Amino acid sequence: MKLLTYVLTAAAVFSVEPAQELVQLARKSPQSAAFKEKLMAQTKAEERKNGRAWAGYLGEYVFAVESATAPQFFWDEQPGGKPVRLKGSDVWIATPTGKTGRSHNYYWVVNGKQMVNPPLLLPNDVPGYGPLSYEKPGVPKGTLSEKIVHTSAIYDGMKADYWVYVPAQYNAATPAALMVWQDGAGLTNRNAGARLLTVVDNLIHEKKMPVAIQVLISPGMLGERRLRSVQYDSVDDKYARYLRDEILKDVEAKYNIRKDGYSRFISGSSSGAICAFNVAWWHNDHFTRVLSWVGSYTSIQWDPWKKEGGNIYPFLIRKSDRKNIRIWMTDGHNDLENNHGSWPLQNIAMANSLKMKEYDFHFYFGSAQHNGVQGASDLPEALTWIWRGYDAAKTAEVFTMDPAEKGKPYWRVKELNRE
C-alpha cells in the first residue's frame, strides 16, 4: 500500500521583492510595457498556458493565463471579476485581493474547460501571507546549523537528518524554550513554504513568543526504506522516546534548553501533525503545546485487531481524562478522501472531541487541500496564540478552554446533497 507523503506547497513563484513589484504594476499600469516585460520574465510559458502563473504580496495578487478567447476567472470558488487582456498578446490577467492569514483558491475556465488540479479536479491553493511572514528591517536573524545526521538505537540503525535554528537573542546563560518540527528539511528555506525562520525571528523580536531553539527533524531511513509513516502515524510512544532520548539529548548537550513541558512545543503537517499530537499525548510532561496542519487522524497505520491507527484519537480523547495540551489545528474541506479515511471529517471529529473535553484549542476549517498553504498563511497567528501568556518565571500552567469557545456550537457538516 502506498502511504501518504506530505509536501509543503511552494509559497510563491517569485521572491518577495519581484512579487511585490509585479502586483503593484498590475494594479497601477496593467497595460504598460514595464508590466508586460516583468510578467513574461518572471513567469514561465508553461505556467501561463496551464493557468498556474501568479504572484502575491500582502493579500494582493496577479494571475495570468494564455488564451485566444476570453477566459473566466474564479477566486475562492466564486466568479473573480472580468479578466483583462494585455495589448498585443493572448495573455489575460486577474488581480483579486484576499484576506491575509488565510489560504485562497483559484482556477481559470478556458474554452469551457476548468483548469484545475488533476486528478481530484480541485482549485489551486495559494497562501495569504501577512506582514510577519516577510523579513523586516532591523530584525536580527538566527543561525541555521549544517545538516546533522543521527543514527538511531531505538529504531535500530535508522538514519535521520535534522537541523537546529538558534535565534539571535539566545544566550547560553539563560535556558531557552524548545520548538520541534517534523518534516524539517522543508522548513529550512526561510523564503519558501511556511517561512518559518522568518516568522520566528519576527515573533521573538516583537516578544510575541519566547526565545526558542528550533529543531527541524526529517523522517528516518533504514537503508532504502523510508520510515516516515511508521514513525509518525503509529499510535504509541516510540517516536516520543526517540525524540527525548536520542535527538533532544544531543541537542541539549550543545544548548541550554528548558526541560519543563510548559516551555516545549511540537508541530507537524499531515502525518507529522498526528506525530506531534502523539508526542504530547504520550509524553505530556515533556510537551504541552501543539500545532497541527491537515492532521492525518486516520487509519494509515491501523492493523485490525492488532494495532490502533490515528483514527482512534477522536474517541480516545472523549473517553480519557483531559491532558494538559494547548493545540491549534487547521484543515480544509478540499482535504483528502482515500482508503485511509476522510481527513476533513476526522479533523472535525478531533475538534469536537477537544471541545467536548474542554481542551484549550483553536480550529480553523477552510478550503485548502492536503498541503501546507493554510498553515503557512496563519503561522504567525498560530504561534502567537499558542505562546500567549507565556511567563519565563513559570514552569507549569494548567491550560483551560477560552471562555469564548465554551459558548460556541460544535462543528456540523452541512449541504452534503449534490442534487
C-alpha positions in Angstrom: 0.0 0.0 0.0 1.3 3.4 -0.9 1.5 5.7 2.1 0.9 9.4 2.1 3.8 11.8 1.6 3.3 15.3 2.8 4.7 18.1 0.6 4.6 21.7 1.7 3.4 23.6 -1.4 5.9 26.2 -2.6 4.9 29.6 -1.2 5.2 31.7 -4.4 6.5 31.7 -7.9 8.7 34.8 -7.1 10.9 36.0 -4.4 9.4 38.7 -2.2 10.6 41.9 -4.0 9.7 40.9 -7.6 6.3 39.7 -6.4 5.6 43.0 -4.7 6.7 45.0 -7.7 4.7 42.9 -10.1 1.5 43.1 -8.1 1.8 46.8 -7.8 2.4 47.3 -11.5 -0.6 45.0 -12.3 -2.8 47.4 -10.4 -1.3 50.7 -11.5 -0.2 50.1 -15.1 -1.5 46.7 -16.4 -1.1 47.7 -20.0 2.3 49.2 -19.6 5.3 47.8 -21.3 7.1 47.5 -18.0 4.4 45.3 -16.5 4.2 43.0 -19.6 8.0 42.7 -19.7 8.2 41.7 -16.0 5.3 39.3 -16.2 6.9 37.5 -19.2 10.3 37.4 -17.5 9.0 36.2 -14.1 6.6 33.5 -15.3 7.2 30.5 -17.5 5.3 29.9 -20.8 4.1 26.6 -19.4 2.7 28.2 -16.3 0.8 30.8 -18.4 -0.6 28.1 -20.7 -1.9 25.9 -17.8 -3.2 28.8 -15.7 -0.6 28.4 -12.9 1.3 31.7 -13.3 0.8 34.0 -10.3 2.3 36.3 -7.7 1.1 37.6 -4.4 2.0 40.1 -1.7 0.1 41.1 1.4 -3.2 40.0 0.2 -2.9 41.4 -3.4 -2.4 39.0 -6.3 -1.9 38.8 -10.0 -2.7 35.7 -12.1 -2.0 35.1 -15.7 -3.2 32.7 -18.4 -2.8 32.4 -22.2 -6.0 32.1 -24.2 -7.1 33.1 -27.7 -10.6 33.7 -26.3 -11.8 35.5 -23.2 -11.4 33.2 -20.2 -13.3 33.3 -16.9 -11.5 33.6 -13.5 -12.8 32.1 -10.2 -11.5 33.2 -6.8 -12.4 31.4 -3.6 -14.9 29.3 -5.6 -16.8 32.4 -6.8 -16.5 34.5 -10.0 -13.4 36.6 -9.6 -14.1 39.6 -11.8 -13.6 40.2 -15.5 -10.0 39.3 -16.7 -8.0 41.9 -18.6 -6.3 41.1 -21.9 -2.8 42.5 -22.3 -2.5 44.5 -25.5 -0.8 42.7 -28.4 -1.0 39.3 -26.8 -3.1 36.3 -25.8 -2.2 36.8 -22.1 -5.0 37.6 -19.7 -4.6 38.7 -16.1 -6.8 38.8 -13.0 -6.0 40.9 -9.9 -8.1 39.8 -6.9 -7.5 40.6 -3.3 -7.8 38.3 -0.3 -7.5 38.3 3.5 -4.1 37.7 4.8 -3.6 34.8 7.3 -5.9 32.7 5.1 -5.3 30.5 2.1 -7.3 31.1 -1.1 -8.0 29.2 -4.2 -8.5 30.0 -7.8 -8.9 28.5 -11.3 -9.4 29.6 -14.9 -12.0 28.5 -17.3 -10.7 28.5 -20.9 -13.0 27.5 -23.8 -15.4 26.0 -21.3 -12.7 23.8 -19.6 -11.8 24.3 -15.9 -8.1 24.4 -15.5 -7.9 22.7 -12.1 -5.7 20.2 -10.3 -5.8 16.6 -11.7 -6.8 14.0 -10.7 -9.1 15.4 -8.0 -10.1 18.4 -10.1 -9.8 20.9 -7.3 -8.9 24.6 -7.4 -5.3 25.7 -7.0 -4.4 26.9 -3.5 -2.3 30.0 -2.8 -1.2 31.4 0.6 -2.2 34.8 2.1 1.0 35.9 3.9 0.7 38.7 6.4 3.4 41.2 7.4 5.0 38.9 9.9 5.8 36.3 7.2 8.2 38.7 5.5 11.7 39.8 6.6 11.7 43.2 8.3 14.4 45.8 8.6 16.2 45.7 12.0 15.1 42.2 12.9 18.1 40.1 13.7 18.3 36.7 12.0 19.2 33.5 13.8 21.6 30.8 12.7 20.7 27.6 11.0 23.1 24.7 11.6 24.5 22.4 8.9 22.6 19.2 8.4 23.2 16.8 11.3 22.8 13.0 10.6 21.7 10.9 13.5 21.8 7.1 13.7 19.1 5.7 16.0 19.3 2.9 18.5 15.5 2.9 19.2 14.8 2.5 15.5 17.7 0.1 15.2 20.1 1.7 12.7 17.7 4.2 11.2 19.4 7.4 9.9 17.7 10.8 10.1 18.7 14.3 9.2 18.0 17.3 11.4 18.9 21.0 11.7 19.0 23.4 14.7 18.0 27.0 14.3 19.3 29.3 17.1 17.6 32.7 17.4 19.9 35.8 17.5 18.6 36.5 21.1 19.7 33.2 22.5 22.1 33.5 25.5 23.6 30.3 26.8 23.4 31.7 30.3 19.6 31.6 30.1 17.7 28.4 29.2 15.6 28.7 26.1 12.2 27.3 25.2 12.1 24.5 22.6 10.2 24.0 19.4 10.3 20.8 17.4 9.1 20.5 13.8 8.5 17.3 11.8 9.4 17.1 8.1 12.1 19.6 9.0 14.0 19.7 5.7 11.1 21.5 4.1 11.3 24.3 6.7 14.9 25.3 6.3 14.3 27.7 3.4 13.3 31.0 5.1 11.7 32.4 1.9 9.6 29.4 0.9 6.7 27.4 2.2 5.8 28.3 5.8 8.7 30.9 6.0 9.2 29.5 9.5 12.6 31.0 10.2 11.5 34.5 9.2 8.3 34.2 11.3 10.2 33.0 14.3 12.7 35.9 14.0 9.8 38.4 13.8 7.8 37.0 16.7 10.7 36.8 19.0 11.8 40.3 18.1 8.2 41.6 18.8 8.1 39.5 22.1 5.1 37.5 20.9 6.9 34.3 21.7 9.9 33.4 23.9 13.4 32.9 22.7 13.2 29.3 21.5 15.6 26.8 19.9 14.1 25.3 16.8 14.8 21.6 16.0 13.8 20.7 12.4 13.9 16.9 12.0 13.3 14.8 8.9 11.8 11.3 8.9 14.3 8.5 9.0 15.6 6.0 6.5 16.5 2.3 7.2 18.7 1.5 4.2 16.4 2.3 1.3 13.2 2.1 3.4 11.6 5.3 4.4 10.1 5.1 7.9 8.1 8.3 7.9 4.7 6.7 8.3 5.9 4.1 10.8 7.4 6.9 12.9 4.7 9.4 12.5 1.4 7.5 12.2 1.8 4.9 14.9 -0.3 5.5 18.0 2.3 4.7 20.6 5.2 6.5 22.4 8.1 5.1 20.4 8.8 8.3 18.5 8.4 10.3 21.7 11.1 8.2 23.3 13.3 8.5 20.2 12.9 12.3 20.3 13.5 12.6 24.0 16.3 10.1 24.5 18.2 10.5 21.2 17.7 13.7 19.2 17.0 16.1 22.1 19.6 14.5 24.3 22.2 15.5 21.6 20.7 19.0 21.2 20.6 19.6 24.9 24.3 18.7 25.2 25.0 21.8 22.9 22.4 24.3 24.0 20.8 25.4 27.3 17.2 24.3 26.9 14.4 24.3 29.4 13.2 20.9 30.5 9.6 21.8 31.5 6.8 20.8 29.2 5.3 24.3 29.7 8.2 25.6 27.6 8.1 23.0 24.9 6.2 23.0 21.6 5.9 20.4 18.8 4.4 20.7 15.3 3.8 18.8 12.1 1.7 18.6 9.0 -0.3 15.6 7.7 1.3 12.5 9.3 3.7 14.9 11.0 0.7 16.5 12.7 -0.5 13.3 14.3 3.1 12.6 15.2 3.2 15.9 17.1 -0.1 15.1 18.9 1.2 11.6 19.7 4.2 13.1 21.5 2.2 15.5 23.6 -0.4 12.8 24.3 2.0 10.1 25.5 4.7 12.4 27.0 2.6 15.3 28.2 5.2 16.1 30.9 7.6 16.9 28.1 5.4 18.7 25.6 2.2 20.7 26.1 1.9 23.0 23.0 1.0 21.5 19.6 0.4 22.9 16.1 -1.4 20.6 13.7 -1.8 21.2 10.0 -4.0 18.9 7.9 -3.6 16.2 10.5 -3.7 12.6 9.4 -6.0 11.4 12.2 -6.8 8.4 10.0 -6.1 4.7 9.7 -2.8 4.8 7.9 -1.0 2.5 10.5 -4.2 0.7 11.7 -3.9 -3.1 11.6 -7.3 -4.5 12.5 -7.4 -6.2 15.9 -3.6 -5.8 16.3 -2.6 -2.2 16.2 -4.5 1.1 16.6 -4.4 3.8 14.0 -4.8 7.6 14.3 -8.5 7.2 13.5 -8.9 6.3 17.2 -7.9 9.7 18.5 -11.3 11.4 18.4 -12.7 8.6 20.5 -9.7 8.2 22.7 -9.9 11.9 23.6 -13.6 11.6 24.6 -13.0 8.5 26.7 -9.8 9.7 28.5 -9.1 12.3 31.2 -8.2 15.6 29.8 -4.5 16.1 29.2 -2.7 19.4 29.6 -2.4 20.2 25.8 -2.9 23.5 24.1 -3.4 22.9 20.3 -4.0 24.9 17.2 -5.5 22.9 14.3 -6.2 23.7 10.6 -7.8 21.8 7.9 -10.0 22.4 4.8 -13.0 20.9 3.0 -10.8 20.0 0.0 -8.5 17.8 2.1 -8.1 14.1 1.2 -10.6 11.2 0.9 -9.0 7.8 0.4 -8.9 4.3 1.8 -7.3 5.5 5.0 -10.2 7.8 5.8 -11.6 11.3 5.4 -9.2 14.0 6.5 -11.9 16.7 6.7 -14.3 14.6 8.8 -11.6 13.3 11.1 -10.3 16.8 11.8 -13.8 18.0 12.6 -14.2 14.9 14.9 -11.0 15.8 16.6 -12.0 19.4 17.1 -15.4 18.4 18.5 -13.8 15.9 20.9 -11.3 18.5 22.1 -14.3 20.9 22.6 -16.3 18.2 24.5 -13.4 17.7 26.9 -12.8 21.4 27.2 -9.3 21.5 25.9 -7.5 24.8 25.2 -7.8 24.5 21.4 -8.3 26.5 18.2 -9.6 25.0 15.0 -9.8 26.8 11.6 -11.6 24.9 8.9 -11.1 26.5 5.5 -11.0 25.3 1.9 -7.3 24.2 1.4 -6.3 20.8 0.1 -3.8 18.4 1.6 -0.9 20.9 1.7 0.7 23.5 3.9 -0.8 26.6 2.3 -3.3 27.4 5.1 -0.7 26.6 7.8 1.8 28.8 6.1 -0.7 31.6 5.9 -1.7 31.7 9.6 1.6 30.6 11.1 2.3 34.0 12.9 -1.2 34.0 14.3 -1.0 30.3 15.4 2.4 30.7 17.2 1.2 33.9 18.9 -1.9 32.1 20.1 0.0 29.0 21.3 2.6 31.0 23.2 0.1 33.6 24.6 0.6 34.4 28.3 4.0 32.6 28.4 5.9 33.6 31.5 9.6 32.6 31.7 9.3 32.6 35.5 6.9 29.7 35.4 7.5 26.1 34.8 3.9 24.9 34.5 0.4 26.1 33.7 -2.9 24.2 33.5 -4.4 25.2 30.2 -8.1 25.8 30.2 -10.6 26.5 27.4 -11.1 30.1 26.4 -14.5 31.1 27.9 -15.5 32.5 24.4 -15.1 29.0 23.0 -17.5 27.4 25.5 -20.4 29.3 24.1 -19.8 28.3 20.5 -21.5 25.3 18.9 -19.9 22.1 17.8 -18.9 21.9 14.1 -21.6 20.4 11.9 -21.4 19.1 8.4 -24.0 20.7 6.1 -25.0 20.8 2.5 -23.9 17.4 1.5 -26.6 16.8 -1.0 -25.4 17.1 -4.6 -28.7 17.2 -6.5 
